Amino acid sequence: MRYAVRNTIILGVLWLLVVAAGFFYERHRAQELLRLRKRENQVKERLAEVSGYLAIYENAQKTLRQFQERWQDRPRVLMAQDDPGRTFAYLNDILDVPEAFITFDFTFVGRVDSTQYSQNTYTLSGEGDFRNLAHFVWYIEHGQPFYAVANMDIHGIPAVLTPDLEYDRDQVQFNMTFRAYFSPNSHVQDTLFALDEVPPLLASNPFRPLITDDLPVNTKGLFEVDGARLRGVGYRKAFLVDKGGKLHVLQEGDAVFLGTLRRVDQAQNRVEFVLDKGGIVETVALEVQLQEEKE
């Protein structure tokens, strides 16, 4: 009987060891599977972002082709004569378009005559909003009178704080040389040209810095993620406390200061925000701190 009892005990201990090993093994597998699923979700999110960038690139290429086609088909008229007064009056007509208003100094450089046509050269030196400048140049290049920009030098102006407490980074300084082409053999005399027939240009500002320390002021009183704590989550809903101790209830897609609440993960007691911090786009995650809640 003693041998039987001893064998039973040994078998029992071995069985317990096998069960314990199996338990810890399965627990490790479950944790590893959870980690892999999180990684899979992150990869899917990155793929979705890349797909979005590709779509933006394709749309930009399509827009570029459309602009190139318009540039090739633009109507041009060779005037019978040109002088600084006529050209300055035409530039003033362009400035009457609100989206093309800039300020500049106008200078007549000189005239060159050839056998088939003549050209007057002018310079402009001034400043303005980059998009307005882009529209202004577009009207010169695509208007009916035969003007052409020969060269241009553009510099960004340091950002200034507007009355709305936001930084204006779209102001630029420029120096431009352009020419007016005309021919005494032309039958086109002075006439009015309809600027509204010129296709508009949608331009972004390449002189705006991609990354900057000048963050806007939270004038709208939006929820600030910095220093906030997550207190609880529900279905697509998050309960958060800001650094001042005020409770906020946000839903997926709600705007926050510098970004949006992108995701509420009820299973993981976790939320994710996408924030644009001066050109650096970050994903910031907050989790419910159980230990902090118990305290």
VENDAUR-V826575 format. One record per residue. N is the residue number from 1. RES is the residue in three letters. SS is DSSP state (A for helix, B for strand, O for the rest). Layout:
[[N/RES/SS] [N/RES/SS]]
This chain:
[[1/MET/O] [2/ARG/A] [3/TYR/A] [4/ALA/A] [5/VAL/A] [6/ARG/A] [7/ASN/A] [8/THR/A] [9/ILE/A] [10/ILE/A] [11/LEU/A] [12/GLY/A] [13/VAL/A] [14/LEU/A] [15/TRP/A] [16/LEU/A] [17/LEU/A] [18/VAL/A] [19/VAL/A] [20/ALA/A] [21/ALA/A] [22/GLY/A] [23/PHE/A] [24/PHE/A] [25/TYR/A] [26/GLU/A] [27/ARG/A] [28/HIS/A] [29/ARG/A] [30/ALA/A] [31/GLN/A] [32/GLU/A] [33/LEU/A] [34/LEU/A] [35/ARG/A] [36/LEU/A] [37/ARG/A] [38/LYS/A] [39/ARG/A] [40/GLU/A] [41/ASN/A] [42/GLN/A] [43/VAL/A] [44/LYS/A] [45/GLU/A] [46/ARG/A] [47/LEU/A] [48/ALA/A] [49/GLU/A] [50/VAL/A] [51/SER/A] [52/GLY/A] [53/TYR/A] [54/LEU/A] [55/ALA/A] [56/ILE/A] [57/TYR/A] [58/GLU/A] [59/ASN/A] [60/ALA/A] [61/GLN/A] [62/LYS/A] [63/THR/A] [64/LEU/A] [65/ARG/A] [66/GLN/A] [67/PHE/A] [68/GLN/A] [69/GLU/A] [70/ARG/A] [71/TRP/A] [72/GLN/A] [73/ASP/A] [74/ARG/O] [75/PRO/O] [76/ARG/O] [77/VAL/B] [78/LEU/O] [79/MET/B] [80/ALA/O] [81/GLN/O] [82/ASP/O] [83/ASP/O] [84/PRO/A] [85/GLY/A] [86/ARG/A] [87/THR/A] [88/PHE/A] [89/ALA/A] [90/TYR/A] [91/LEU/A] [92/ASN/A] [93/ASP/A] [94/ILE/A] [95/LEU/A] [96/ASP/O] [97/VAL/O] [98/PRO/A] [99/GLU/A] [100/ALA/A] [101/PHE/O] [102/ILE/O] [103/THR/B] [104/PHE/B] [105/ASP/B] [106/PHE/B] [107/THR/B] [108/PHE/B] [109/VAL/B] [110/GLY/B] [111/ARG/B] [112/VAL/B] [113/ASP/B] [114/SER/O] [115/THR/O] [116/GLN/O] [117/TYR/O] [118/SER/B] [119/GLN/B] [120/ASN/B] [121/THR/B] [122/TYR/B] [123/THR/B] [124/LEU/B] [125/SER/B] [126/GLY/B] [127/GLU/B] [128/GLY/B] [129/ASP/B] [130/PHE/A] [131/ARG/A] [132/ASN/A] [133/LEU/A] [134/ALA/A] [135/HIS/A] [136/PHE/A] [137/VAL/A] [138/TRP/A] [139/TYR/A] [140/ILE/A] [141/GLU/A] [142/HIS/A] [143/GLY/O] [144/GLN/O] [145/PRO/B] [146/PHE/O] [147/TYR/B] [148/ALA/B] [149/VAL/B] [150/ALA/B] [151/ASN/B] [152/MET/B] [153/ASP/B] [154/ILE/B] [155/HIS/B] [156/GLY/B] [157/ILE/O] [158/PRO/O] [159/ALA/O] [160/VAL/B] [161/LEU/B] [162/THR/O] [163/PRO/O] [164/ASP/O] [165/LEU/O] [166/GLU/O] [167/TYR/B] [168/ASP/B] [169/ARG/O] [170/ASP/O] [171/GLN/B] [172/VAL/B] [173/GLN/B] [174/PHE/B] [175/ASN/B] [176/MET/B] [177/THR/B] [178/PHE/B] [179/ARG/B] [180/ALA/B] [181/TYR/B] [182/PHE/B] [183/SER/O] [184/PRO/O] [185/ASN/O] [186/SER/O] [187/HIS/O] [188/VAL/O] [189/GLN/O] [190/ASP/O] [191/THR/O] [192/LEU/O] [193/PHE/O] [194/ALA/O] [195/LEU/A] [196/ASP/A] [197/GLU/A] [198/VAL/O] [199/PRO/O] [200/PRO/O] [201/LEU/O] [202/LEU/O] [203/ALA/O] [204/SER/O] [205/ASN/O] [206/PRO/O] [207/PHE/O] [208/ARG/O] [209/PRO/O] [210/LEU/O] [211/ILE/O] [212/THR/O] [213/ASP/O] [214/ASP/O] [215/LEU/O] [216/PRO/O] [217/VAL/O] [218/ASN/O] [219/THR/O] [220/LYS/O] [221/GLY/O] [222/LEU/O] [223/PHE/O] [224/GLU/O] [225/VAL/O] [226/ASP/O] [227/GLY/O] [228/ALA/O] [229/ARG/B] [230/LEU/B] [231/ARG/B] [232/GLY/B] [233/VAL/B] [234/GLY/B] [235/TYR/O] [236/ARG/O] [237/LYS/B] [238/ALA/B] [239/PHE/B] [240/LEU/B] [241/VAL/B] [242/ASP/O] [243/LYS/O] [244/GLY/O] [245/GLY/O] [246/LYS/O] [247/LEU/B] [248/HIS/B] [249/VAL/B] [250/LEU/B] [251/GLN/B] [252/GLU/O] [253/GLY/O] [254/ASP/O] [255/ALA/B] [256/VAL/B] [257/PHE/O] [258/LEU/O] [259/GLY/B] [260/THR/B] [261/LEU/B] [262/ARG/B] [263/ARG/B] [264/VAL/B] [265/ASP/B] [266/GLN/O] [267/ALA/O] [268/GLN/O] [269/ASN/O] [270/ARG/B] [271/VAL/B] [272/GLU/B] [273/PHE/B] [274/VAL/B] [275/LEU/B] [276/ASP/B] [277/LYS/B] [278/GLY/O] [279/GLY/O] [280/ILE/B] [281/VAL/B] [282/GLU/B] [283/THR/B] [284/VAL/B] [285/ALA/B] [286/LEU/B] [287/GLU/B] [288/VAL/O] [289/GLN/O] [290/LEU/A] [291/GLN/A] [292/GLU/A] [293/GLU/A] [294/LYS/A] [295/GLU/O]]
